[in-house]
């Protein structure tokens, strides 16, 4: 059963252009092991609207933030008030975490090179959420911009296992 789900997830990611099969095999479903500057093959641009740092920072109290990274990274560092919805989990988690389908939702992941936020954003749109945007610069930029952070080591969002060059 787990192998079937994993295969379905990989095929869905490849079909949506989020990550290539090779990238998924190398980096996993959330790009969490990518080193800054590395690339998660696939969706280089988002079909969803993008929000820039200053706009997000000034609107933090009016948006629902969604962290698209895995549980380990979320526990380590996330923008304060974010909810965790990793790729492939929106159908299961969103109904309880995001009850208003008209709310302004901003999805982020690690940085511009990771596209887990695109995948989760597309999942949310597919579930009927109407106002979903992507914070492309992600957690690394949020740390640099002094966003309010939470977690066990909130100022260090770079993955522990960096991909080697």
Secondary structure, DSSP 8 states (H G I E B T S, - for coil): -HHHHHHHHHHHHHHHTSS-HHHHHHH-TT-TT--TT---SS--S-SSEE--HHHHHHTGGGSEEEE-S-HHHHHH-EETT-EE--TT-HHHHHHHH---TTSEEEEE-SSTT--HHHHHHHHHHHTT--EEEEETTHHHHHHHTT--EESTTTT--S-SS----
